[in-house]
Amino acid sequence: MISINPFSELSGFIPPIAMQIYIIAMIVLVIGSTILDTIHKKSAAYFFENAKKAEKSAKRTVSGGERAGLAIQTVASEVLTSSEFANPQRRLSHLLTMYGFIIFVIATAALIFAYPTEASAGIWPLLWHLGALMLCVGGYWFWFFIRVDVSSEGNPWYRIVRADLFIVSLLTTATFALLWSATQGSAIGWALFALFILSSTTLFGTVLWSKFAHMFFKPAAAYQKKITRADGSQENLPDLGDLSDPALQARFPDIPEYMGTNPPNMGLGIKREAPRHY
């Protein structure tokens, strides 16, 4: 199964050009919806205004080379390795889901555009199945065991709200894709294919209302944060440093007033133990 192009059998019933048009339509939906989301939420305006404010309070100028280095660092850290996740299980789950989705989408495009009628399509069928499987492993791990409202708040795993639109449509797309591939040629196979298309259309067609566009905003926010640290503007917040420093306490008298002249180490705080008190 995993070495056979699942779309080759479809070519006898659905013209390859129709499948290719569908892929292009989904790409247009994602791009268009992301732009509309940016306009609606004023994300671009927010980043622009924040950058202007930071420039006014910057203590040094960040060179073009340093900016390029920070951009590379952002891609390597926040994008490619998801270092922002402190929980190693959450990080691994996210990486499996992210890379599974990327492999699955690229393999789908390769199979439909380059090998629409060929059952044997090199390594692409294997990558297609592997990507969908990685997505399912990472996604279901997150859904059943890691989600905050399930693991920390005690809500049942089957409770679905609007915020879950992205992960649910993502998981059902990969799940129905694998089930359809395994049951091709049967009546249930066509039913699973219809569910696969319905799920993928929901995934790519609801970007304006789901968290899909969030994937594009996170790297931009991480990069902007690195810039503010490099130029000393600190996102327009004070760089506190040592709380026992007399000069700092003179600048911020609330510190000695509420914490004393030698503020204690506050410790791990809420990170001291896992939030499982429901």
HELIX and SHEET records of a PDB file:
HELIX    1   1 GLU A    9  GLY A   12  5                                   4    
HELIX    2   2 PRO A   16  LYS A   41  1                                  26    
HELIX    3   3 SER A   43  LYS A   56  1                                  14    
HELIX    4   4 GLY A   64  THR A   74  1                                  11    
HELIX    5   5 VAL A   75  VAL A   79  3                                   5    
HELIX    6   6 PRO A   88  ALA A  114  1                                  27    
HELIX    7   7 TRP A  124  TRP A  141  1                                  18    
HELIX    8   8 PHE A  142  ILE A  146  3                                   5    
HELIX    9   9 VAL A  148  SER A  151  1                                   4    
HELIX   10  10 ARG A  162  ASP A  164  5                                   3    
HELIX   11  11 LEU A  165  ALA A  182  1                                  18    
HELIX   12  12 ALA A  187  GLY A  205  1                                  19    
HELIX   13  13 HIS A  214  ASP A  231  1                                  18    
HELIX   14  14 GLN A  234  ASN A  236  5                                   3    
HELIX   15  15 PRO A  246  ARG A  251  1                                   6    
HELIX   16  16 ASP A  254  MET A  259  1                                   6    
HELIX   17  17 GLY A  269  ARG A  272  5                                   4    
END                                                                             
